[in-house]
Each structure stands twice: as C-alpha cells, then as structure tokens.
Amino acid sequence: MIRALFLAILVPLNAFALSPAGQEFLQIAKELEPAQCKKRQLRRQIVLADAEQRGADARKLREDFSRIDRDPKVARLEKRLAELEKRVTKDDLPEINRQHVEAFYRCE
C-alpha cells in the first residue's frame, strides 16, 4: 500500500524534474501524437499494399501520407521538435522515452 502511494507520488514528480526544453518537447510530441499515429499506420499499409502489388492503393496511401506532411501545423510542430532535440538534456531522455513508448502503444 505504501509502495503504491510512493509510486503514485513519484511518477508525477518526474514531469517537474524535466528541463524547460524537455517539457516543451513532451508537450509538442503530445500535440503531434495523432498525426504521428496516422503516419505510422499509413507506412504499414503502404508496405502491405506494395507487397501485395496493389499499386493504386499504395499510390493513394502515399498521397494521404504526403498530405499529413504538408499540413502547415504538423510541419511547424515537427520543425520545433527538431530544434528542441538539440536542447533536451540527457536527464530528460528517460521521461521522453517513456512517453514515446506509451504513445506507440496507444496508437495500436
């Protein structure tokens, strides 16, 4: 019981331990999560369509993928995320990795 309470308190404190760049990185990554999830799904579908030699389907899927890449909001956020990568400290990496893994499994 005490251990569970300790963990419940400790986990939210990790977010406060992040550098400002790490906090912004996680915020932007959370905003990008739906687009990243859709792109991940499209990549899988494109590979499957190519393997099954469904050229028309693969072409449409590639168009959908490029439409997401051309979205100005997504492009702006991805650009900012790339800038923040250089400023994130190594102490931020475990929390960023944890959030990344959670996002991956939410997408499934």
C-alpha positions in Angstrom: 0.0 0.0 0.0 2.7 2.5 1.0 4.8 1.4 -2.0 1.9 2.1 -4.4 1.3 5.5 -2.8 5.0 6.3 -3.1 4.9 5.4 -6.8 1.8 7.4 -7.4 3.5 10.5 -5.9 6.9 9.8 -7.6 5.6 9.4 -11.2 4.0 12.9 -11.5 7.1 14.4 -9.9 9.1 13.2 -12.9 7.3 15.8 -15.1 8.5 18.6 -12.8 12.1 17.3 -13.0 12.3 17.9 -16.7 14.2 20.9 -18.2 12.0 23.6 -19.9 13.1 22.2 -23.2 12.1 18.7 -22.2 8.7 19.9 -21.0 8.1 21.7 -24.3 9.3 18.7 -26.2 6.8 16.5 -24.5 4.0 19.0 -25.0 4.7 19.2 -28.7 5.1 15.4 -29.0 1.6 15.1 -27.4 0.1 17.5 -29.9 1.8 15.6 -32.8 0.7 12.2 -31.5 -2.5 11.8 -33.7 -0.5 12.8 -36.9 2.4 10.5 -36.0 0.0 7.6 -35.3 -1.7 8.1 -38.6 1.6 8.3 -40.4 2.7 5.1 -38.7 -0.5 3.3 -39.8 -0.1 4.6 -43.3 3.5 3.3 -43.5 2.4 -0.2 -42.6 -0.5 -0.1 -45.1 1.8 1.2 -47.9 4.3 -1.6 -47.3 1.4 -4.2 -47.2 -0.1 -2.7 -50.4 3.4 -2.8 -52.1 3.9 -6.4 -51.0 0.5 -7.4 -52.3 1.2 -5.5 -55.6 -1.8 -3.2 -55.1 -0.3 -0.2 -56.9 -3.4 2.0 -56.9 -4.0 1.5 -53.2 -0.3 2.2 -52.4 -0.4 5.4 -54.5 -3.5 6.7 -52.6 -1.9 5.8 -49.3 1.3 7.7 -50.3 -0.9 10.7 -51.2 -2.6 10.5 -47.8 0.9 10.3 -46.1 2.2 13.3 -48.0 -1.0 15.3 -47.2 -0.2 14.9 -43.5 3.4 16.0 -44.1 2.2 19.1 -46.0 -0.1 20.1 -43.2 1.3 23.5 -42.0 0.6 22.9 -38.4 2.2 19.5 -38.4 5.2 20.8 -40.3 5.6 23.7 -37.8 5.4 21.4 -34.8 7.9 18.9 -36.3 10.3 21.7 -37.1 10.1 23.0 -33.5 10.6 19.4 -32.2 13.7 19.1 -34.2 15.1 22.3 -32.8 14.3 21.1 -29.2 16.1 17.8 -29.7 19.4 19.7 -29.5 18.4 21.4 -26.2 17.0 18.4 -24.4 19.2 17.1 -21.6 20.2 13.5 -21.0 18.2 13.7 -17.8 15.1 14.3 -19.9 15.5 11.2 -22.0 14.0 8.6 -19.7 10.8 10.5 -19.4 10.7 11.3 -23.1 11.3 7.7 -23.9 8.5 6.6 -21.6 6.1 9.0 -23.2 7.2 7.8 -26.6 6.6 4.2 -25.8 3.1 4.9 -24.3 2.2 6.9 -27.4 3.3 3.9 -29.6 1.0 1.5 -27.7 -1.9 4.0 -27.7 -1.6 4.1 -31.4 -2.0 0.3 -31.8 
